Amino acid sequence: MDRLLWKYPEAKVLMFSPAVDTLRWVQAAFPVVKSAGVTDSHPLMRMPAELQPENR
């Protein structure tokens, strides 16, 4: 809903309408699950030898 108002400022006229109240209720009741973004399919399990500090 906030994105809609940001994109279309003239929609502020409808701010307190029943339609906007319904959209806010739906937005709160059914949150959108967003993807985690970029996932490394082969993560490093230990630090590479050339990056490890020397043991003294």
N, C-alpha and C positions, 0 to 999 in steps of 0.2 A: 504494500500500500504506500509506504513512504517513497519507494522508488517511482511509483506512478505519479505522486505529487511533485517529486523532484523533476521528472521528465515533462510533466504537463502542469505548470504552475496555475493555469486557469482553472484547474480542477479543485482549487482551494475553496471555491464557492460551495462545493458539495461536502466540505469537511465534516459537517455534523448531520448529514443525511442518514436515513435508515440503511441505504445501500452501503455506505462507507462503514457504518457500524457492523453490518453483516460481514463485509470483507475483513475487517479487523478481527472479528470473532472466528471466522474460518481460518485466518492466518495464524491465530493463536492455538486453535484446536488441532490443526493439521500442519505442523511445521514441516517445511521442505527439507528433505535430507539431501545435503550437498555432498558431492564426492570429496574424497580426501585430497585430491589434487594429484600431483606427480608421485608415483610410487616406484622405488628402486626394486626391480625384480631380482637383482642379484646383489644384495648388500654385503659389505665387507664384514667378516666375522671377527677379524682381528686387525690391528694396525699393520700396514706394510712394514717390512724390515727396514727399509731406507728412511722411514719416518719415526721409528722408535728411538727414544733417547738411549745413549750409551750407558751401560751399567758400569759403575765404578766401584 
